[in-house]
């Protein structure tokens, strides 16, 4: 079985993505409401989108996008889980992780 590895970027859509999202939605026979969305990008091209207003996700019907949609849902769930928590800087989280995984000192 041949496996093709491609890099995928999951990110929040910005205003410059509106045209690409509109075209992608049209390709998938749906409408893009203009709501804030997460997008999956492969080779610099948006292949799937998950609107954060709860409307239906859409993707390029001519590409294999099931994994991209799964990654978008996972990222949305991660964001949902963190919204209720206070923000902590990356550096502080990294220090906490290092302390948690540090091997115990031998006596």
Secondary structure, DSSP 8 states (H G I E B T S, - for coil): -------EEEEE--GGGHHHHHHHHHHTT-------EEEEEETTEEEEEEETTS---EE-TTS--HHHHHHHHHHHHHHHHHTTS----HHHHHHHHHHHT------
